[in-house]
Amino acid sequence: MNYFNPFAAASLSLLTVTALPITALAQTPAGPDEAFLNDVYSSLEEYDALAYALAVEFGEDNITLAQQFCSALDDGAVAEEEFTAFFNGVSGGLVSSGLEETYSTEQLDTSSLFYSIAILGYGTFAYCPQHGPALQAALQELGIISDEEA
């Protein structure tokens, strides 16, 4: 089930977003989702500028994406398959947005991975911690994290 493609439901202007001073973009809303967005923004800002710009562009839609992932897991979906579908949606969206003219395929894949881990990892922690072990096992199975990192 590939409904975790954030590009399918949003019109992105990443080409203009990535040209802006990235550190000034994040605006976190007040409320119960603030910690989730703060974790996502601060983590991505530190590690990957393009993934950070993507998270900022989606803003509060990141909350919906994380909650949809949790709902899918609650409904019995397999974490590895859902993570892969989300990552593929992000990666494909970045490539089709024309960013391959500015970034290498490897850079786009890396940014897609950082974004996917941030949204689904912090989302699982914030909205469905009972599925944390399943996501961790999926990331290990996919070779994204090692047993030592878990």
Secondary structure, 3 states (H helix, E strand, C coil): CCCCCHHHCCCCCHHHHCCCCHHHCCCCCCCCCHHHHHHHHHHHHHHCHHHHHHHHHHCCHHHHHHHHHHHHHHCCCCHHHHHHHHHHHHHHHHHHCCHHHCCCHHHHHHHHHHHHHHHHHHHHHHHCHHHHHHHHHHHHHCCCCCCCCC
